[in-house]
Amino acid sequence: NRSTEFNRATMAGTKAAAVSKGLKKGMSKKGTRIHTKVHFYRPHTLSLARKPKYAPRSTPKKNTLDKFSIIKYPLTTESSMKLIED
C-alpha cells in the first residue's frame, strides 16, 4: 500500500512539474484556424454587473397620498364601499 501511495505521489509531482514548466514557457498555437461557418458570430465577452458609485435617486420618493390628497381623491367612496360589501 505504501509503495502505491508513494508512486501516486511521485507521478503527481512529475505531472505538476510538467504543467508548471508549460505555464512558465507559454503555449504556442501553430497552424491556421479552420473556419467551418460562413457567417461571423460575435464572441460573447465578459459582461460585469453594475457597480454604481451613487444612488440613482438623490432623495427618496415623496408619498403623494397625504391627508390633503385623500380628501381630494378618496379611496373609499360610497360606491366603492358598496361594491366591497356586495
C-alpha positions in Angstrom: 0.0 0.0 0.0 2.8 2.4 0.9 4.6 1.8 -2.3 1.5 2.5 -4.4 0.9 5.7 -2.4 4.5 6.8 -3.0 4.2 6.1 -6.7 1.0 8.1 -6.9 2.7 11.0 -5.1 5.7 10.9 -7.4 3.5 10.7 -10.5 1.5 13.7 -9.3 4.7 15.5 -8.6 6.1 14.9 -12.1 2.7 15.9 -13.7 2.7 19.1 -11.7 6.3 19.8 -12.7 5.4 19.3 -16.4 2.4 21.7 -16.0 4.4 24.3 -14.3 7.1 24.1 -17.0 4.4 24.6 -19.7 2.9 27.5 -17.8 6.3 29.2 -17.4 7.2 28.9 -21.1 3.8 29.5 -22.5 2.0 27.7 -25.2 2.3 28.4 -28.9 -0.6 27.7 -31.3 0.6 26.5 -34.6 -1.4 26.4 -37.8 -4.4 28.3 -39.1 -7.9 28.2 -37.8 -10.4 26.2 -39.9 -13.5 28.3 -40.5 -16.5 26.0 -40.7 -19.2 28.7 -40.7 -19.9 31.2 -43.5 -21.1 33.9 -41.1 -19.2 35.6 -38.3 -20.8 35.4 -34.9 -19.7 38.0 -32.4 -18.0 36.3 -29.4 -19.7 36.6 -26.0 -17.3 38.7 -24.0 -17.3 39.3 -20.2 -20.2 41.4 -19.0 -19.8 42.6 -15.5 -22.6 43.6 -13.1 -23.2 47.3 -12.5 -21.4 48.9 -9.5 -22.9 52.4 -9.1 -20.9 55.0 -7.3 -24.0 56.8 -6.1 -27.8 56.0 -5.8 -29.9 56.5 -8.9 -32.2 58.9 -6.9 -30.7 61.6 -4.8 -33.8 61.8 -2.5 -36.4 59.2 -1.5 -39.7 59.4 -3.2 -42.3 61.5 -1.5 -45.6 59.9 -0.5 -48.3 61.5 -2.7 -51.2 60.1 -0.7 -51.0 62.6 2.2 -54.0 63.9 4.2 -55.0 66.5 1.6 -54.9 64.3 -1.4 -57.0 61.7 0.4 -59.7 64.4 0.9 -59.4 65.4 -2.8 -59.3 61.8 -4.2 -60.9 59.5 -1.6 -60.1 55.8 -2.0 -63.1 54.6 -0.1 -66.1 56.3 -1.7 -69.6 55.2 -1.0 -69.9 53.4 -4.4 -66.6 51.5 -3.8 -67.7 50.6 -0.3 -71.0 49.3 -1.7 -69.0 47.1 -4.2 -66.8 45.7 -1.4 -69.9 44.9 0.8 -71.7 43.0 -2.1 
